[in-house]
Amino acid sequence: MKRRALTVGSLLTKKQQIISARKESIHQTKIHLQQNQSKFEVDPIIGQILLEAALQQGGFLDFKCRKGTCGRCTVQVTKGTSLLLPPNQIEQQKLNRFLTEGYRLACQAIIK
């Protein structure tokens, strides 16, 4: 006879699971971006490139090369900078002094 392992999640009713999931999504921190005069909010997806996450979530960011050479995808992160990995070498060379002001290359910034 096969035994079924019980977990805390399996003991909750479907309604309780839905309510719990909603509470978690409400408290999830978003990454706030600004590019030119446009502002965006991005739900962080671990390991994803910021540009890809923004585009998948309906953000209309201006971009071109996706390699970090053109700088067209530069955004200012106004909230949620702690949710991104530190700038890589490409970002450091391209943005130089602007990194301290929260600017990042969306095609290079990775969500942690």
C-alpha positions in Angstrom: 0.0 0.0 0.0 1.4 3.4 -1.1 1.4 6.1 1.6 0.7 9.6 0.7 3.0 12.2 2.2 1.2 15.2 3.7 2.6 18.6 3.5 1.4 21.9 5.0 0.1 22.9 1.6 -1.9 19.7 1.1 -3.7 20.3 4.4 -5.0 23.8 3.3 -8.3 24.0 1.4 -8.2 25.4 -2.2 -9.7 28.7 -0.9 -7.0 29.1 1.7 -4.3 28.4 -0.9 -5.7 31.1 -3.2 -5.9 33.6 -0.4 -2.3 32.8 0.7 -1.0 33.2 -2.9 -2.8 36.6 -3.3 -1.2 37.8 0.0 2.2 36.8 -1.2 1.8 38.6 -4.6 0.6 41.7 -2.9 3.8 41.9 -0.7 6.1 41.1 -3.6 8.4 44.0 -4.3 8.4 45.3 -7.8 11.3 46.9 -9.7 10.4 50.5 -10.7 12.0 51.8 -13.9 12.0 55.0 -15.8 13.1 55.5 -19.4 12.8 59.0 -20.8 9.3 60.1 -19.7 7.9 56.6 -19.3 7.6 54.7 -16.0 7.3 50.9 -15.6 6.9 48.4 -12.9 8.4 45.0 -13.3 7.6 41.9 -11.2 11.0 40.3 -10.5 11.6 36.9 -12.1 14.8 35.3 -10.7 17.6 34.9 -13.2 15.8 36.8 -16.0 17.3 39.8 -17.8 15.5 43.0 -16.8 14.7 43.9 -20.5 13.1 40.5 -21.1 11.0 40.7 -17.9 9.8 44.2 -18.8 8.9 43.2 -22.3 7.1 40.1 -21.2 5.1 42.1 -18.7 4.0 44.7 -21.3 6.6 47.4 -20.7 7.5 49.2 -23.9 11.2 49.8 -23.4 13.3 51.3 -26.1 16.1 48.9 -27.0 18.2 47.8 -30.0 21.3 45.7 -29.8 20.7 43.5 -26.7 24.5 43.3 -26.2 25.0 46.5 -24.1 27.0 48.3 -26.8 24.4 50.9 -28.0 23.1 52.0 -24.6 19.6 52.5 -26.0 18.0 50.3 -23.3 19.4 52.5 -20.4 16.8 52.8 -17.6 16.9 54.4 -14.2 15.9 52.0 -11.5 14.0 54.2 -9.0 13.0 51.4 -6.7 14.1 47.8 -6.3 17.8 48.1 -7.1 18.5 45.5 -4.5 16.6 43.0 -6.6 19.3 43.2 -9.3 22.7 41.6 -9.5 25.6 44.1 -9.4 26.5 45.7 -12.8 28.6 43.6 -15.1 31.7 44.8 -16.9 29.8 45.9 -19.9 27.5 48.1 -17.8 30.3 49.5 -15.8 32.2 50.6 -19.0 29.1 52.0 -20.7 27.4 53.8 -17.8 30.5 54.6 -15.7 29.5 57.4 -13.3 25.7 57.0 -13.9 25.6 53.7 -12.0 25.6 55.6 -8.7 22.4 57.4 -9.9 20.6 54.1 -10.4 21.0 53.8 -14.2 21.3 50.3 -15.7 21.4 48.7 -19.1 18.1 46.7 -19.2 19.7 44.2 -21.6 22.5 43.4 -19.1 20.9 43.8 -15.7 20.0 40.4 -14.2 17.3 39.9 -11.6 18.5 38.0 -8.5 
